């Protein structure tokens, strides 16, 4: 159940484990903006120091697993972290070590993985060891690939079929930004449940740097606030549409209110 008014006086703690984007359009800085709008308290863990703007990606300096866990440990030792978003990370071995640490520290922390394989400007980060994905998936509460990421990670042209297979291990939100059949419609796959669709409701939107980061961060915040997964995804979809519609540039504005729209 969603938090009542009394509980909201103490904001739940959430984590963003992601890259540092100096433009603040994606990564940790963007996630913290999103968390603040949702009235959850966000911590930021750096996984990579990037050199980039909203339109170009120049370089990336990775953090290894021990460096990431060193940042995590004092926060998780002190605070009850309800939900954690994991995004840009070096490879699947680092990913598995980090999420295993989180679950061993607090098995109740929900983990949402946004599998960033390529920047919006076209820079390819890495290739994960796909054979080890089952071990990763079983430790997740949600994974949020787009169609291209799902096709790549599943070694298949059929993103929907891969999403159905993976949903046996954890829920899959297949983002619709690259879906030619239903543009902009996200599909939530859960084991033994009907597939849920979340269509665009706000009409015209504008391309934005970091839109996938915003969606997964908003889901993380809503899960921490106590909403069930389907409602967290629906509310995050709406929030992301406001972000996409906020202005015509590549850098969007964060707000729960549609009044920012031009």
C-alpha positions as CSV (number, residue, x, y, z in Angstrom):
1,X,0.0,0.0,0.0
2,X,1.2,3.6,-0.7
3,X,2.6,5.5,2.3
4,X,0.1,7.5,4.4
5,X,0.5,11.1,5.2
6,X,2.1,10.4,8.6
7,X,4.7,8.1,7.0
8,X,5.5,10.7,4.4
9,X,7.0,12.9,7.1
10,X,9.9,10.5,7.0
11,X,11.0,9.9,3.5
12,X,12.1,6.5,2.4
13,X,15.7,6.0,1.4
14,X,16.6,5.0,-2.1
15,X,19.8,4.4,-4.0
16,X,21.0,5.3,-7.5
17,X,24.0,3.2,-8.6
18,X,24.9,4.8,-11.9
19,X,27.4,6.8,-13.9
20,X,28.3,10.5,-13.3
21,X,27.0,12.5,-16.3
22,X,28.3,16.1,-16.1
23,X,25.3,17.4,-18.1
24,X,23.0,16.0,-15.4
25,X,20.7,14.7,-18.1
26,X,21.3,11.0,-17.2
27,X,23.0,9.0,-14.5
28,X,23.2,9.8,-10.8
29,X,22.5,13.5,-11.0
30,X,19.3,12.9,-13.1
31,X,18.2,10.2,-10.7
32,X,18.6,12.5,-7.6
33,X,16.4,15.1,-9.3
34,X,13.8,12.5,-10.0
35,X,13.9,11.2,-6.4
36,X,13.5,14.6,-5.0
37,X,10.4,15.3,-7.0
38,X,8.9,12.0,-5.7
39,X,9.7,13.0,-2.1
40,X,12.1,10.1,-1.4
41,X,15.6,10.6,-0.1
42,X,18.1,9.6,-2.7
43,X,21.7,8.4,-2.3
44,X,24.1,8.4,-5.2
45,X,26.8,5.8,-5.9
46,X,29.2,6.5,-8.8
47,X,30.0,3.6,-11.1
48,X,31.7,5.5,-13.9
49,X,33.1,9.0,-14.5
50,X,32.0,10.1,-17.9
51,X,33.0,12.9,-20.2
52,X,29.9,13.9,-22.2
53,X,27.3,16.5,-23.0
54,X,23.6,16.0,-23.8
55,X,24.4,15.1,-27.4
56,X,27.9,13.6,-27.4
57,X,29.8,10.9,-25.4
58,X,33.6,11.3,-25.3
59,X,35.0,8.9,-22.7
60,X,34.3,6.7,-19.6
61,X,36.4,5.8,-16.6
62,X,35.0,2.7,-14.8
63,X,34.7,2.0,-11.1
64,X,35.4,-1.6,-10.1
65,X,33.2,-3.7,-7.8
66,X,35.2,-3.0,-4.7
67,X,35.1,0.8,-5.3
68,X,31.3,0.7,-5.7
69,X,30.8,-1.5,-2.7
70,X,33.1,0.8,-0.6
71,X,30.6,3.6,-1.4
72,X,27.6,1.4,-0.6
73,X,28.7,0.0,2.7
74,X,28.5,3.0,5.1
75,X,25.1,4.0,3.6
76,X,23.5,0.5,3.8
77,X,25.0,-0.1,7.2
78,X,23.2,3.0,8.6
79,X,20.1,3.4,6.5
80,X,17.2,1.1,5.6
81,X,17.3,1.4,1.8
82,X,13.9,0.4,0.4
83,X,14.8,0.4,-3.3
84,X,17.8,0.7,-5.5
85,X,18.3,1.5,-9.1
86,X,21.3,0.1,-10.9
87,X,22.2,1.4,-14.3
88,X,25.6,2.0,-16.1
89,X,28.1,-0.6,-14.7
90,X,31.3,-2.0,-16.2
91,X,30.2,-5.6,-16.9
92,X,28.1,-8.5,-15.7
93,X,30.6,-9.7,-13.1
94,X,30.8,-6.3,-11.4
95,X,27.0,-6.1,-11.6
96,X,26.5,-9.5,-10.0
97,X,29.0,-8.7,-7.2
98,X,27.3,-5.4,-6.5
99,X,23.7,-6.7,-6.4
100,X,24.7,-9.7,-4.4
101,X,26.2,-7.4,-1.8
102,X,23.0,-5.4,-1.7
103,X,20.8,-8.4,-1.1
104,X,23.1,-9.9,1.5
105,X,23.1,-6.6,3.4
106,X,19.3,-6.1,3.1
107,X,17.2,-8.8,1.4
108,X,14.2,-6.5,1.4
109,X,15.8,-3.8,-0.7
110,X,14.1,-3.9,-4.1
111,X,16.6,-3.8,-7.0
112,X,15.7,-2.3,-10.4
113,X,18.2,-2.8,-13.2
114,X,18.2,-0.4,-16.2
115,X,20.7,-2.2,-18.5
116,X,22.5,0.7,-20.2
117,X,24.4,-0.8,-23.1
118,X,24.6,2.2,-25.3
119,X,24.4,6.0,-24.8
120,X,21.6,8.0,-26.5
121,X,24.4,9.5,-28.6
122,X,25.4,6.1,-29.9
123,X,28.4,5.2,-27.7
124,X,28.6,1.5,-26.9
125,X,29.7,0.8,-23.4
126,X,30.3,-2.9,-23.1
127,X,29.1,-6.4,-23.9
128,X,27.8,-8.4,-20.9
129,X,28.4,-12.1,-20.4
130,X,24.9,-13.2,-21.3
131,X,25.4,-16.7,-20.1
132,X,25.5,-15.3,-16.6
133,X,22.3,-13.3,-16.8
134,X,20.1,-15.9,-15.0
135,X,22.2,-15.4,-11.8
136,X,21.6,-11.6,-12.2
137,X,17.9,-11.9,-12.9
138,X,17.1,-14.0,-9.9
139,X,18.4,-11.2,-7.7
140,X,16.3,-8.5,-9.3
141,X,12.8,-7.1,-8.7
142,X,12.6,-5.5,-12.2
143,X,14.7,-5.1,-15.3
144,X,13.9,-2.3,-17.8
145,X,15.4,-2.9,-21.2
146,X,14.4,-1.2,-24.4
147,X,13.7,-3.3,-27.5
148,X,17.3,-3.1,-28.9
149,X,18.8,-4.0,-25.5
150,X,16.4,-6.9,-25.1
151,X,17.3,-8.2,-28.6
152,X,21.0,-7.9,-27.9
153,X,20.9,-9.5,-24.4
154,X,18.6,-12.3,-25.6
155,X,20.5,-13.0,-28.8
156,X,17.1,-12.9,-30.5
157,X,15.2,-10.8,-33.0
158,X,12.0,-11.4,-30.9
159,X,12.3,-9.0,-27.9
160,X,8.8,-10.0,-26.6
161,X,9.7,-13.7,-26.5
162,X,12.9,-13.0,-24.6
163,X,11.0,-10.8,-22.1
164,X,8.5,-13.6,-21.5
165,X,11.3,-16.1,-20.9
166,X,13.2,-13.7,-18.5
167,X,10.0,-13.0,-16.6
168,X,10.2,-16.5,-15.1
169,X,13.1,-15.1,-13.1
170,X,12.0,-11.5,-12.5
171,X,9.5,-9.0,-13.9
172,X,10.5,-7.3,-17.2
173,X,9.4,-3.9,-18.3
174,X,10.0,-3.8,-22.1
175,X,10.3,-0.1,-23.0
176,X,8.7,0.9,-26.2
177,X,10.9,3.7,-27.5
178,X,12.2,1.4,-30.3
179,X,9.1,-0.6,-30.9
180,X,8.0,-0.1,-34.5
181,X,4.7,-2.0,-33.9
182,X,3.6,0.1,-30.9
183,X,5.8,3.1,-30.6
184,X,6.2,4.4,-27.1
185,X,4.1,1.6,-25.5
186,X,5.8,-0.2,-22.6
187,X,4.9,-3.8,-21.7
188,X,5.3,-5.3,-18.3
189,X,5.9,-9.1,-18.3
190,X,5.5,-11.0,-15.0
191,X,5.5,-14.7,-14.4
192,X,2.0,-16.3,-14.6
193,X,0.3,-13.0,-15.2
194,X,-1.2,-11.3,-18.3
195,X,1.1,-8.8,-20.0
196,X,0.3,-5.2,-19.1
197,X,0.6,-2.4,-21.6
198,X,1.4,1.3,-20.8
199,X,0.7,3.5,-23.8
200,X,1.6,7.1,-24.3
201,X,-1.2,9.4,-23.1
202,X,0.2,12.9,-23.6
203,X,0.5,13.2,-27.3
204,X,3.5,15.0,-28.8
205,X,6.7,14.7,-26.8
206,X,10.4,15.6,-27.6
207,X,13.5,13.4,-27.6
208,X,15.5,13.7,-24.4
209,X,18.9,12.7,-23.2
210,X,18.4,10.2,-20.3
211,X,14.7,9.4,-20.7
212,X,15.3,5.8,-19.8
213,X,17.2,6.8,-16.7
214,X,14.2,8.9,-15.6
215,X,11.7,6.1,-16.1
216,X,13.6,3.6,-14.1
217,X,14.4,6.1,-11.3
218,X,10.7,7.1,-11.1
219,X,9.8,3.4,-10.8
220,X,12.3,3.0,-8.0
221,X,10.9,5.9,-6.2
222,X,7.3,4.7,-6.5
223,X,8.2,1.2,-5.3
224,X,9.9,2.8,-2.3
225,X,6.7,4.7,-1.6
226,X,4.8,1.5,-1.4
227,X,3.1,1.3,-4.7
228,X,2.7,-2.2,-6.3
229,X,4.9,-2.8,-9.4
230,X,2.2,-2.2,-12.0
231,X,1.1,1.1,-10.4
232,X,4.7,2.1,-10.0
233,X,5.3,1.6,-13.7
234,X,2.1,3.4,-14.7
235,X,3.0,6.4,-12.5
236,X,6.6,6.4,-13.8
237,X,5.4,6.4,-17.4
238,X,3.3,9.5,-16.7
239,X,6.2,11.2,-15.0
240,X,8.5,10.4,-17.9
241,X,6.0,11.8,-20.4
242,X,6.0,15.1,-18.5
243,X,9.8,15.1,-18.7
244,X,9.7,14.4,-22.4
245,X,7.2,17.2,-22.9
246,X,8.9,19.7,-20.7
247,X,10.7,21.6,-23.5
248,X,12.1,21.0,-27.0
249,X,15.8,20.7,-26.0
250,X,17.6,17.4,-25.2
251,X,17.7,18.3,-21.5
252,X,14.4,17.8,-19.8
253,X,13.0,19.4,-16.7
254,X,11.9,17.3,-13.7
255,X,8.4,17.9,-12.2
256,X,5.3,16.1,-11.0
257,X,3.2,19.0,-12.4
258,X,2.3,19.5,-16.1
259,X,2.5,23.2,-15.6
260,X,6.1,23.2,-16.8
261,X,5.0,22.2,-20.3
262,X,5.6,24.8,-23.0
